[in-house]
Amino acid sequence: MAIPQKRICLSPPHMSGYEQEYVSDAFASNWIAPLGPHVDAFEAGIAKYVGSGAAAALCSGTAAIHLALKCAGVRRGDWVFCSSLTFAASANPILYEGALPVFVDSEPQSWNMSPVALEKAFLDAKRKARLPRAVIVVNLYGQSADMDPILTLCADYGATVIEDAAESLGATYKGNASGTLGKFGMFSFNGNKIITTSGGGMLISDDVEAINKARFWATQARDPARHYQHSEIGYNYRLSNIAAAIGRGQLCVLPDRIKKRRKIFAHYYSELARFAGVEFMPEAAYGQSNRWLTTLTIDPDIAKLTVNDLMDALADEEIESRPVWKPLHLQPIFADYPYYTHGVGESVSDRLFENGICLPSGSSLTETEQGRVIQVIKDCLEHRDKEQVGFFYGSNGGNSHWLNKEAVLGATSTN
Ligand SMILES: *Cc1c(COP(=O)(O)O)cnc(C)c1O
C-alpha cells in the first residue's frame, strides 16, 4: 500500500500571522459589523499600494465589476465589450444591468485582449451604430493586457475602460500598477487569489466622486435622511470589518507572495520548458506578471500527451490542476453574443483553452510538493511517445480501458 499523500491544491489561502492580530483587534473593539476602521485602512492600503486616487472595499470582485459598469453609465440595451478568455464573473455583471456583451479574442503574446480583435469589434460596431459604453479588459493569470493600444482605441471610440485585475494585483504595466490603467479597476480577494480576505473585492479609480457613488450603491443606496429613504436601487455589497482585517494582514506580505509565485513559475519553467510541445504562458516585455497561476499549453501532436491526460495523471497523485478558462463565447449562457477573433477565422482563446493547464501555484507550496508535481508531469512527457503500448486491458461488460504499461505494472513512485 502506498502511503497516502497530502493533497496539493491549486492556490489555497496562505495566512501570514498578521491577519490574526488585526482580527483580534476587531474582536476586542466589537467592530464585527460591515464597515469600520479596518475597512477604511484596507481601502487606503490598497490605494497606496497601487497608486490610485480612491478605493471602495466590497464583498466580492464581481460586485466591483458590477459597480464599475454602473459608474461608467452602462444601462439596459447598451453594448459592453469584454475579453473572452476569462472567468464568467468578468461578464455576468453586464447581464445584471440588462446590457449586451460582445466578446474579444486574446493575442498569443500575452493571452490577453487582442488589440487587433478589439479594433475589428469597434469597426463593426461603428458600422452597425452600436458602439459600446464600456470595455472590460481582463488581466489573465497575473499578467497585464497590452493596455496602450487598447486605451487608444477605447479613447477614439469613446468607451470607458474597466480593468478586471482580479488576478493581477501587484503586477505592472510599463511601471504602473495593473488595475490603474483604465478609468476603473478592480481586485478580488476570493480564497484562491494572490491575497485573500476569505471573500471580497476592491473597486479603484482616480475619480473620487465615482468611488463615493459606488460606496453609496453598495450600502443600499440610502439617501441622506434620518429615516430610510431611497431614490435609487441599492445593493448590499460592502466588505465586513473582519474580512478587511484579514486583508490588512495579507497586504503586509503581498510583495513576498509575488516573489514566491514568480519563483514557483521559474522552477516549473526550468524543469519543463525543454520538453517538445510544452509552452509556458509568455511574460510580455512591457511589464511584470505576479504569476498568480503557472499556466502552460501542451501541443498534443508534438508532446503525444493531452492536457486531459495530464490532469488525470495529476489527480491520481492527489494533485489539483485546472484547465485554462473556457472562453465566454463558448459558454452556453453567452453563445448568442458576438465574438471577434485575433486572426482571420482563427480563435486564439479556443486554442489556449483546448491545450492549456494551470498548475499548483499557491505561495505556500513547498519545494518538495512542487517536486512531486514536476515528477508526475515529467513521467507523462517522457513516457508518452515511447511507452504508450495501449494494449487492450479487460473486457468486463463494456468497462474496458486502454491503459499504458505503467498503469498496469504499478505506478511509478513520485516521492
Ligand atoms: C476571481 C475573478 C473574478 C471574480 O472575483 P470574485 O471576488 O470571486 O467575485 C472576476 N474576474 C476574474 C478574472 C477572476 O479571476
The ligand as an SDF file (V2000), in Angstrom:
LIG
                    3D

 15 15  0  0  0  0  0  0  0  0999 V2000
  -11.8880   35.7720   -9.3290 C   0  0  0  0  0  0  0  0  0  0  0  0
  -12.2170   36.5290  -10.5350 C   0  0  0  0  0  0  0  0  0  0  0  0
  -13.3190   37.4060  -10.5840 C   0  0  0  0  0  0  0  0  0  0  0  0
  -14.3680   37.4810   -9.5230 C   0  0  0  0  0  0  0  0  0  0  0  0
  -13.9340   37.8220   -8.2780 O   0  0  0  0  0  0  0  0  0  0  0  0
  -14.7920   37.3550   -7.0060 P   0  0  0  0  0  0  0  0  0  0  0  0
  -14.1240   38.0440   -5.8710 O   0  0  0  0  0  0  0  0  0  0  0  0
  -14.6710   35.8610   -6.9140 O   0  0  0  0  0  0  0  0  0  0  0  0
  -16.1950   37.7920   -7.2040 O   0  0  0  0  0  0  0  0  0  0  0  0
  -13.5040   38.1670  -11.7320 C   0  0  0  0  0  0  0  0  0  0  0  0
  -12.6710   38.0890  -12.7630 N   0  0  0  0  0  0  0  0  0  0  0  0
  -11.6290   37.2370  -12.7820 C   0  0  0  0  0  0  0  0  0  0  0  0
  -10.7400   37.2200  -13.9660 C   0  0  0  0  0  0  0  0  0  0  0  0
  -11.3680   36.4170  -11.6800 C   0  0  0  0  0  0  0  0  0  0  0  0
  -10.3420   35.5720  -11.7130 O   0  0  0  0  0  0  0  0  0  0  0  0
  1  2  1  0
  2  3  1  0
  2 14  2  0
  3  4  1  0
  3 10  2  0
  4  5  1  0
  5  6  1  0
  6  7  2  0
  6  8  1  0
  6  9  1  0
 10 11  1  0
 11 12  2  0
 12 13  1  0
 12 14  1  0
 14 15  1  0
M  END
$$$$
